[in-house]
Amino acid sequence: MTTPRSAALERLAYTLAAPVLAVAPNTYPDSPVNQVVQLAGIAGVGGWFLAAKSDEPGAGRKILRWSPLVLAAAVDVAAGHTGGFGPYWMDGLLAVGWAAAGYLVMPFSRHTRRRHRPALAAPAPLPAPAEVFEEPVVPDDGADLLTRDARVLWEQAGMPGRTHIVKATRHPGMQHDMTILLRASETGRPITGLTEAVVAAPFGVHSSDVVLAEVAIQPGRQGGPGWMEARITPDANQRRRTKPTDQERWTDRIGSPKGGAPGSELVHKTRDDARGVTFYRGKMADSTETPRIDLAKVCRALGLPEDDSCVFVLIDGSEFLISAFDEPPLSQIFSATRELLTPDAKGMYVCGFTITGQPVKTMVYQHDKNAPAHGLTLGVSRSGKTQFFAINMAAQSLDGQVVWLGTVRKDEKTTVLGKYIDRQGSNALWMARSLRAAKALCEIRAEMPWPHDGQPHDYKPGDTRCPYRQLNVYGDEFMTAAQDADFGEFIQKDGEDLTVTGLKYGIGFNPAGQSPFAHNGFSTEMKDNLRQNSRPVIFNMGSPGATRKAAEGTMENAYDVPTIPARYSRSEGSAIERAMRGEADPENGVSTGGVAVIVLDNGRAVLMRSLYADFDTDLAHLFPDEVNRLTDYEVSELEKRGLWFDWNEPVRPGEFWPEPDEDDEGESRSRRRGGKGGGGGGRSSKGGGRRSEQVASPRQALEAIKSLTDA
C-alpha cells in the first residue's frame, strides 16, 4: 500500500529533527536553534489554550495537532538543564521517543487528509464504470402478492416522484381496479411532481382512469404531504362510460363545471307512477352557493326532450327540484268545487294547483293585517282572467262578502256571473259609477256606528259585530276603461283613491287587464298598494318575456319567474329529419289558458293551473244560495247622495260635469269633460274649461290637444 506524500514528509521531518533536539542544547546552548524550538513550543501552548477555550467541535484534534511543537520544546528545555547528555543518555532517549511518537501519530498529515485526501498514484487511469442505480433496500414487511407485484412495476418505472408503495388494495369485484398508498422515500419530504399520467404509465392504463387524493391522518398511520393515495379504476370507468348510474351521470354531465347545474350533487331520484313524473332532487356541494340551472342542458344530459313543457325546476335556497312529467302537467283540468273555494279561518282558499300537484291558496281578506284584500289579475284575452274572477267571486261570496263587477264590454261570462253577485255592468260609465259609489261608501262606513258601543270603527274581517259586509269591486279591462275618452279620468282617479283608502272601510279593489304599468292606467302608488295587499295572478301575457316583465312588475324583488309559452306541445321525432324529408311539424299543441304565475307573500313566483269553472253549466253549486248585498242603511245613504240607481241608465244631467251653455255649443264638450260634477265624482276646473286645467300626465295632455282642436 503506497504511503501518502504528506505522511512521508512528516516522518522525514521527525527523523531529522530528533538528533538536533538531543545535540543542540548540549553542544550549542546559545544557538538560535534552541530559541526557535522554544518559541514554537510557546505557540503550541497558545494553540492548546485556544482549542480548549473554543465551543466548536474538534478541540481534541486541534490539541493533538499542536502537540509535536510543545513536546519538542519540552525535550529541548530538558536537554539544556542536564549535565552532558544526562544520565543513561536521557537526552537522546527523549529525542528518539519524540520522533517515534510523531512517526506513529502524524497529527499534521492526518488533519489535512480529513477534508482533502488526494487520490493515490496509479499506473494508468481506468475508464469509469457505468453508473448503476442503487435501488433502496426495502425490508420485507409481509406485503401481500398484489402489493409486491405493484412494487415491482413501480420500481421498474424508476420509483416515480421518489415514492414507495406502502400498500395496494384491490376493489371488490374488480379485476384491475385498485387503490395504492404512496409515501415519500425520504422521511420528511413532501411528494411533488406526481401526476395522473405518471401513475398511469407503470400500470398501462389511461390517465383519466387515475385519481389522486390526499391521505387523511388516521390512528396508527401518518398522513399529510408526504403521503398520497392513487385510485386506479380502468374497469369502473369503462362501465361508467357505457352504463353509468344516476349519481355518476349527474356528476359527469350535470354537476361538472360545463354542465347544466355546475357544482351540484344529486340527492336522490324518485318516480311517482300515479302522477307520471320523475323527480330529481339536487343540492349545491357548497351550501352558500345559489343554483345556476340551464334547463336545456339538464334535459339533454338526462336524455329528456327539452321543448315539450314537461320539465320544470323549483329552486329553494341551495336545493332544487327538477320534475320531468310524462305528459304536460298543466294541461290537466282541475274543476272548482265549493269545498276548495270555501275560505278557512284565515280567509285562504284553494285557487289552483302547481305542476307538482300542490294546492295554491290565495286570500279573500288579510288575516295577518286585519284588513280586506285587494286583487290584481293580468293576462291577454282568452288567457283565463274571467275564469279566475268566477272562482274568486265564489270564494268571496261563500265568505259572506258583496261583489260588484264592472267590465268595458258585455260578454257571456260576465253576464252569467251577474246572476250570483250583487251588481254587474258592461261599459265604462257603469264602472265609473260603481267606483264612485264605493268611494262614497268609505265616507258612509266611516260614520256608521257599531251596535256594541255605538261608535264607528275600522273594518275587521271575521268580526261578527261589524254592521256591514266586505265589498269587492272588480274592474275588468281596467286599463282600457281608464283610457276611455269620456269616463277614463274618473275611473282612474276613483280607482286609485279606492286602492289607497278602501281597506280601512272593508272595500277591496280588484282590477284586471293586460299591463301593470303607469302608462296603461296604473300609477305607482296604486300598483304598490295592490302588490302589498294581494297575491297578484299573471296569466299568459302574449310572450314569455312579457309575462316575466309583468310578474317582475308586481314583485318586490325580481325572483326567477316561470315561463308560460303560448301552447304546450310535445316534441315528436327529429326536427332535422322532418326538415330533410320536407314534412310539416306535428300540430299537437295544448292551450295554456288557465295557467298563471301567482306571486306569493314572500315574493316567490309559482306556476299554477287555476281551478276551472264551467260556464256552460250552472254555477250555482259554487256560490251560496242567497246573494250577499249591502245593508239598508248603506243603500239609503247612497240614495241620499244620488249614487244608488240603475247604473245602466244614460248619463244624468250634471252627474259628472255641468250642462253646457245653450249659446256656446262649440265649447260644450270641453265643459262636459272639465266641469265640476255632482254626486261627489266630478272634478273642478277654472272657468269650466279643460284648457285651463293643469296637465299632469301624457293622457291629459292628449285630451287637452283634442279639446283645443274641437274649439
PEGINOR-V731820 format. One record per backbone hydrogen bond with DSSP energy under -0.5 kcal/mol. NH is the residue of the N-H (numbers start at 0). CO is the residue of the C=O. If there is no record, write none. Layout:
# PEGINOR-V731820
nh = [NH	NH]
co = [CO	CO]
This chain:
# PEGINOR-V731820
nh = [7	8	9	10	11	12	13	14	15	16	17	18	19	20	21	22	23	25	26	27	30	33	34	35	36	37	38	39	40	41	42	43	44	45	46	47	48	49	50	51	52	53	61	62	63	64	65	66	67	68	69	70	71	72	73	74	75	76	77	78	79	80	81	83	85	88	89	90	92	93	94	95	96	97	98	99	100	101	102	103	104	105	109	110	111	112	113	115	117	132	133	134	137	138	140	147	148	149	150	151	152	153	154	155	156	157	158	161	162	163	165	165	166	168	170	173	177	178	179	180	181	181	182	183	184	188	190	191	194	198	199	200	201	202	202	203	203	204	208	209	210	212	215	217	220	223	226	227	228	229	230	231	231	232	232	236	237	238	239	240	241	242	248	249	250	251	252	253	253	254	258	259	260	261	262	263	264	266	266	267	269	271	272	275	276	277	278	279	280	280	281	281	282	283	284	286	288	290	292	293	293	294	297	298	299	300	301	302	302	303	311	313	315	318	319	320	321	322	322	323	323	324	324	325	330	331	334	335	340	341	342	343	346	348	349	350	350	351	352	353	354	356	359	361	363	364	365	366	366	369	370	371	372	373	374	376	377	378	379	382	387	388	389	390	391	392	393	394	395	396	397	398	399	400	401	403	404	405	406	414	415	416	417	418	419	420	421	422	424	430	431	432	433	434	435	436	437	438	439	440	441	442	443	444	445	446	446	447	448	449	450	452	453	458	462	463	465	470	471	472	472	473	473	474	475	477	477	480	481	482	482	483	487	490	491	492	493	494	495	496	497	498	499	500	501	503	504	505	506	507	509	510	511	512	519	520	521	522	526	527	528	529	530	531	532	533	535	536	537	538	538	539	546	547	548	549	550	551	552	553	553	554	558	561	564	567	568	569	571	572	577	578	579	580	581	582	587	589	591	593	594	595	596	597	597	598	599	599	602	605	607	608	609	609	610	611	612	613	614	616	620	621	622	634	635	636	637	638	639	640	641	642	643	644	646	648	653	654	663	666	667	670	671	672	673	674	677	680	682	686	687	688	691	692	695	700	701	702	703	704	705	706	707	708	709	710]
co = [3	4	5	6	7	8	9	10	11	12	13	14	15	16	17	18	19	22	22	23	27	30	30	31	32	33	34	35	36	37	38	39	40	41	42	43	44	45	46	47	48	49	57	58	59	60	61	62	63	65	65	66	67	68	69	70	71	72	73	74	75	76	78	81	82	85	86	84	88	89	90	91	92	93	94	95	96	97	98	99	100	101	105	106	107	108	110	111	115	130	131	132	135	136	138	143	144	145	146	147	148	149	150	151	152	154	153	158	159	182	163	180	180	178	176	170	231	168	229	166	179	227	163	225	161	185	224	189	192	194	195	196	197	198	199	199	200	199	205	206	230	228	213	220	217	214	223	181	212	179	210	177	229	208	230	232	233	234	235	236	237	238	244	245	246	247	248	248	249	249	255	252	253	258	254	260	282	264	280	280	278	276	270	271	271	323	269	321	267	278	279	319	264	317	262	284	285	316	290	259	291	292	293	294	295	296	297	298	299	298	322	320	318	315	281	313	279	311	320	277	321	309	322	275	327	328	332	611	336	337	340	347	343	361	339	348	359	359	608	357	606	353	351	348	346	346	370	345	364	365	365	502	363	532	508	510	536	512	539	379	383	384	385	386	387	388	389	390	391	392	393	394	396	395	469	471	422	473	424	410	411	412	413	415	416	416	402	402	404	426	427	428	429	430	431	432	433	434	435	436	437	438	439	440	441	442	443	444	446	454	464	449	449	503	459	461	462	505	401	470	507	403	471	509	405	474	511	476	477	478	479	480	483	486	487	488	489	490	491	492	493	494	495	496	497	500	501	502	501	470	472	374	474	376	516	517	516	520	522	523	524	525	526	527	528	530	533	375	596	377	536	594	542	543	544	545	546	547	548	549	550	551	556	559	562	589	566	587	569	570	573	574	575	576	577	577	585	567	565	382	591	607	537	595	605	535	597	603	599	597	595	352	593	607	350	333	610	611	612	613	617	618	618	630	631	632	633	634	635	636	638	637	637	642	644	645	656	651	660	663	664	666	667	668	669	670	653	677	674	684	684	685	688	689	693	696	697	698	699	700	701	702	703	704	705	706]
